[in-house]
Amino acid sequence: QLVRIVQNYLTALDDYVGHCQDQPTRIVVGAGESLIQWALIPKVLPRLRKHMPDANVVFLNSRTGAIIDALQSGEIDVGFVRKNAVPRTLKTVGSIPLGYRLFVPKKLRVKLKSPVTFKKMGDLPLALLEGRGEFRSKVDELADRSGVKPNVVAECSSSTQLALLVAQKECGAILPSFAGTQLDETSTDSYTLEGFKELERTMCFAWSPKRAEIRPVVERAARLCGQP
């Protein structure tokens, strides 16, 4: 607790010294790697640059649990996290749905209609996340339930790697809907998925009100991030 208090005050002191030396204010925004690439850099960064042109925006790749800890310790100013994971000690703005879609290169000449089930995918070459995480477990469960074994041609450790395979027209992949901002619509089709409703998440931008008392710029940045 003492470390958190000291961390916040030292950051405020850094802000003051930087201001006296005409240095930019540093704003650290935490989120998952794919969300930084597909949501924050294309949509949020331009807004921050417009309204806070003197700020130095730093994007930090991390998971929701670690981001929440870092918000409370003062290591991160704003976090893009799951809304249901935010404790009462933090404030939030925005309710941004995070769902999944199937992205397929047009080159593969696969004709599907939304919502897509594994039975409809047939022999579509797929890339999936490797491991036994919640997402992959759900995919395996839906495939078993449909009685169809997916044609998995590649497995990756991140959604950004899967998106690269789609962009290179190698195979289809189930990705967060935000991926559509980075994939060429003229060469990629996307479809809604049946059975993925329970994997949808509501995201928000969170910050520490205690930190904002010392650094008012934190709340301003968070509210700018959370604008529609």
RODO-2510 file (C-alpha; in nm, 4 decimals, decimal comma):
residues 228
     n   res          X          Y          Z
     1     q     0,0000     0,0000     0,0000
     2     l     0,2864     0,2367     0,0845
     3     v     0,4550     0,1541    -0,2472
     4     r     0,1363     0,2480    -0,4347
     5     i     0,1116     0,5804    -0,2534
     6     v     0,4766     0,6658    -0,3170
     7     q     0,4558     0,5512    -0,6815
     8     n     0,1665     0,7890    -0,7516
     9     y     0,3352     1,0871    -0,5889
    10     l     0,6657     1,0224    -0,7655
    11     t     0,4827     1,0112    -1,0990
    12     a     0,3143     1,3419    -1,0185
    13     l     0,6577     1,4865    -0,9355
    14     d     0,7912     1,3599    -1,2703
    15     d     0,4970     1,5335    -1,4414
    16     y     0,5826     1,8605    -1,2698
    17     v     0,9531     1,8413    -1,3571
    18     g     0,8678     1,7459    -1,7160
    19     h     0,6257     2,0371    -1,7436
    20     c     0,8948     2,2790    -1,6216
    21     q     1,1302     2,1395    -1,8870
    22     d     0,8645     2,1421    -2,1629
    23     q     0,8634     1,7602    -2,1726
    24     p     0,5504     1,5713    -2,2938
    25     t     0,3174     1,4170    -2,0361
    26     r     0,3490     1,0356    -2,0339
    27     i     0,0252     0,8344    -2,0514
    28     v     0,0579     0,4552    -2,0180
    29     v    -0,2310     0,2532    -2,1632
    30     g    -0,2471    -0,1213    -2,0944
    31     a    -0,4297    -0,3819    -2,3074
    32     g    -0,3831    -0,7152    -2,4809
    33     e    -0,1540    -0,7155    -2,7848
    34     s    -0,4274    -0,7791    -3,0426
    35     l    -0,6518    -0,5109    -2,8891
    36     i    -0,3671    -0,2594    -2,9017
    37     q    -0,3138    -0,3326    -3,2711
    38     w    -0,6770    -0,3640    -3,3798
    39     a    -0,8663    -0,1238    -3,1529
    40     l    -0,6437     0,1222    -2,9685
    41     i    -0,3901     0,2255    -3,2329
    42     p    -0,6434     0,2675    -3,5191
    43     k    -0,9246     0,4307    -3,3185
    44     v    -0,8097     0,5562    -2,9788
    45     l    -0,4619     0,6894    -3,0526
    46     p    -0,5807     0,9451    -3,3137
    47     r    -0,8317     1,0785    -3,0584
    48     l    -0,5649     1,1150    -2,7906
    49     r    -0,3277     1,2807    -3,0365
    50     k    -0,5992     1,5281    -3,1373
    51     h    -0,7079     1,6308    -2,7877
    52     m    -0,3771     1,5789    -2,6041
    53     p    -0,1157     1,6677    -2,8682
    54     d     0,1598     1,7164    -2,6101
    55     a     0,1162     1,3715    -2,4552
    56     n     0,3512     1,0776    -2,5048
    57     v     0,1190     0,7738    -2,5275
    58     v     0,2772     0,4418    -2,4275
    59     f     0,0968     0,1131    -2,5065
    60     l     0,1784    -0,1761    -2,2740
    61     n     0,0873    -0,5346    -2,3683
    62     s    -0,0539    -0,7259    -2,0703
    63     r    -0,3458    -0,9394    -1,9491
    64     t    -0,6493    -0,8029    -1,7656
    65     g    -0,5454    -0,9251    -1,4170
    66     a    -0,1971    -0,7774    -1,4456
    67     i    -0,3361    -0,4516    -1,5858
    68     i    -0,5728    -0,4096    -1,2903
    69     d    -0,2851    -0,4619    -1,0462
    70     a    -0,0761    -0,2091    -1,2397
    71     l    -0,3601     0,0453    -1,2355
    72     q    -0,3757     0,0223    -0,8570
    73     s     0,0029     0,0441    -0,8168
    74     g     0,0347     0,3406    -1,0518
    75     e     0,2406     0,1627    -1,3187
    76     i    -0,0399     0,2019    -1,5751
    77     d    -0,2674     0,5047    -1,6158
    78     v    -0,5509     0,3614    -1,8267
    79     g    -0,6436    -0,0026    -1,8854
    80     f    -0,8587    -0,1548    -2,1615
    81     v    -0,9980    -0,4523    -1,9688
    82     r    -1,2987    -0,6801    -1,9177
    83     k    -1,5679    -0,4843    -1,7363
    84     n    -1,6695    -0,7730    -1,5094
    85     a    -1,3127    -0,7991    -1,3762
    86     v    -1,2801    -0,4378    -1,2565
    87     p    -1,2868    -0,3940    -0,8737
    88     r    -1,4817    -0,1176    -0,7015
    89     t    -1,1604     0,0694    -0,6264
    90     l    -1,1330     0,1636    -0,9952
    91     k    -1,3559     0,3764    -1,2168
    92     t    -1,4603     0,2831    -1,5696
    93     v    -1,5992     0,4409    -1,8840
    94     g    -1,7496     0,2753    -2,1924
    95     s    -1,9132    -0,0617    -2,2579
    96     i    -1,7547    -0,2047    -2,5698
    97     p    -1,8667    -0,5509    -2,6883
    98     l    -1,5916    -0,7945    -2,7847
    99     g    -1,7239    -1,0831    -2,9913
   100     y    -1,5800    -1,3267    -3,2447
   101     r    -1,6185    -1,3742    -3,6184
   102     l    -1,4906    -1,6205    -3,8762
   103     f    -1,2587    -1,4522    -4,1281
   104     v    -1,1996    -1,6327    -4,4589
   105     p    -0,9823    -1,5246    -4,7557
   106     k    -1,1944    -1,4906    -5,0725
   107     k    -0,9154    -1,6755    -5,2508
   108     l    -1,0316    -1,9999    -5,0867
   109     r    -1,3681    -1,9671    -5,2690
   110     v    -1,5690    -2,0891    -4,9705
   111     k    -1,9366    -1,9916    -4,9698
   112     l    -2,0910    -1,9634    -4,6220
   113     k    -2,3876    -1,7884    -4,4619
   114     s    -2,4040    -1,6373    -4,1132
   115     p    -2,4298    -1,7723    -3,8518
   116     v    -2,1699    -2,0381    -3,9291
   117     t    -2,1438    -2,3707    -3,7450
   118     f    -1,8548    -2,6175    -3,7620
   119     k    -2,0750    -2,8496    -3,9656
   120     k    -2,1065    -2,5772    -4,2310
   121     m    -1,7325    -2,5145    -4,2419
   122     g    -1,6679    -2,8505    -4,4038
   123     d    -1,3108    -2,8772    -4,5293
   124     l    -1,2258    -2,5101    -4,4753
   125     p    -0,8558    -2,4931    -4,3732
   126     l    -0,8457    -2,3322    -4,0282
   127     a    -0,5840    -2,1787    -3,8024
   128     l    -0,6600    -2,1910    -3,4287
   129     l    -0,5066    -2,0730    -3,1046
   130     e    -0,2912    -2,3452    -2,9537
   131     g    -0,3119    -2,4649    -2,5928
   132     r    -0,6004    -2,5394    -2,3578
   133     g    -0,7291    -2,1909    -2,2826
   134     e    -1,0972    -2,1023    -2,2491
   135     f    -1,1283    -2,0038    -2,6153
   136     r    -0,9666    -2,3180    -2,7600
   137     s    -1,1632    -2,5395    -2,5200
   138     k    -1,4874    -2,3819    -2,6456
   139     v    -1,3868    -2,4381    -3,0081
   140     d    -1,3095    -2,8057    -2,9395
   141     e    -1,6380    -2,8461    -2,7503
   142     l    -1,8454    -2,7002    -3,0364
   143     a    -1,6612    -2,9132    -3,2910
   144     d    -1,7228    -3,2328    -3,0888
   145     r    -2,0887    -3,1423    -3,0444
   146     s    -2,1316    -3,0992    -3,4209
   147     g    -1,9586    -3,4302    -3,4901
   148     v    -1,7138    -3,2615    -3,7257
   149     k    -1,3368    -3,2590    -3,6946
   150     p    -1,2078    -2,9152    -3,8033
   151     n    -0,9476    -2,9072    -4,0790
   152     v    -0,6785    -2,7432    -3,8629
   153     v    -0,3747    -2,6601    -4,0759
   154     a    -0,1941    -2,4294    -3,8302
   155     e    -0,1915    -2,3353    -3,4616
   156     c    -0,0608    -2,0080    -3,3201
   157     s     0,0023    -1,8557    -2,9786
   158     s    -0,1695    -1,5219    -3,0516
   159     s    -0,4635    -1,3788    -3,2435
   160     t    -0,2321    -1,1434    -3,4334
   161     q    -0,0464    -1,4437    -3,5739
   162     l    -0,3763    -1,5979    -3,6854
   163     a    -0,4744    -1,2715    -3,8545
   164     l    -0,1446    -1,2723    -4,0447
   165     l    -0,2262    -1,6165    -4,1875
   166     v    -0,5665    -1,4879    -4,3023
   167     a    -0,4068    -1,1759    -4,4540
   168     q    -0,1633    -1,3997    -4,6440
   169     k    -0,4648    -1,5972    -4,7735
   170     e    -0,3400    -1,9233    -4,6236
   171     c    -0,6522    -2,0232    -4,4272
   172     g    -0,9517    -1,9019    -4,2283
   173     a    -0,9463    -1,8163    -3,8578
   174     i    -1,1831    -1,7329    -3,5722
   175     l    -1,0768    -1,3911    -3,4459
   176     p    -1,2055    -1,1066    -3,2280
   177     s    -1,4359    -0,8897    -3,4385
   178     f    -1,1899    -0,5991    -3,3988
   179     a    -0,9607    -0,7834    -3,6432
   180     g    -1,1812    -0,6589    -3,9246
   181     t    -1,0174    -0,3167    -3,8941
   182     q    -0,6875    -0,4649    -4,0123
   183     l    -0,8028    -0,7171    -4,2733
   184     d    -0,8731    -0,6100    -4,6310
   185     e    -1,2494    -0,6321    -4,6935
   186     t    -1,1928    -0,6732    -5,0666
   187     s    -1,0005    -0,9960    -5,0145
   188     t    -1,1564    -1,1295    -4,6904
   189     d    -1,5096    -1,2376    -4,5968
   190     s    -1,6320    -1,2434    -4,2367
   191     y    -1,9196    -1,4321    -4,0751
   192     t    -2,0925    -1,4477    -3,7394
   193     l    -2,0561    -1,7737    -3,5452
   194     e    -2,3153    -1,9924    -3,3790
   195     g    -2,2427    -2,0990    -3,0212
   196     f    -1,9859    -1,8309    -2,9342
   197     k    -2,2230    -1,6035    -2,7404
   198     e    -2,0896    -1,7113    -2,4001
   199     l    -1,7355    -1,6153    -2,5037
   200     e    -1,8338    -1,2554    -2,5769
   201     r    -1,6912    -0,9967    -2,3385
   202     t    -1,7764    -0,6372    -2,2542
   203     m    -1,4655    -0,4210    -2,2446
   204     c    -1,4138    -0,0828    -2,0793
   205     f    -1,1455     0,1720    -2,0001
   206     a    -1,0503     0,1746    -1,6312
   207     w    -0,8430     0,4072    -1,4155
   208     s    -0,7643     0,4700    -1,0497
   209     p    -0,9476     0,7678    -0,8938
   210     k    -0,6705     0,7969    -0,6336
   211     r    -0,4123     0,8348    -0,9083
   212     a    -0,6373     1,0814    -1,0904
   213     e    -0,6456     1,3022    -0,7784
   214     i    -0,2696     1,3464    -0,8142
   215     r    -0,2618     1,3337    -1,1953
   216     p    -0,5897     1,4784    -1,3350
   217     v    -0,4616     1,3997    -1,6844
   218     v    -0,5304     1,0299    -1,6128
   219     e    -0,9093     1,0684    -1,5949
   220     r    -0,9080     1,2999    -1,8954
   221     a    -0,7177     1,0423    -2,1003
   222     a    -0,9466     0,7597    -1,9870
   223     r    -1,2618     0,9499    -2,0794
   224     l    -1,1184     1,0385    -2,4178
   225     c    -1,0376     0,6694    -2,4744
   226     g    -1,3937     0,5698    -2,3821
   227     q    -1,5725     0,8074    -2,6168
   228     p    -1,7973     0,6356    -2,8740
***
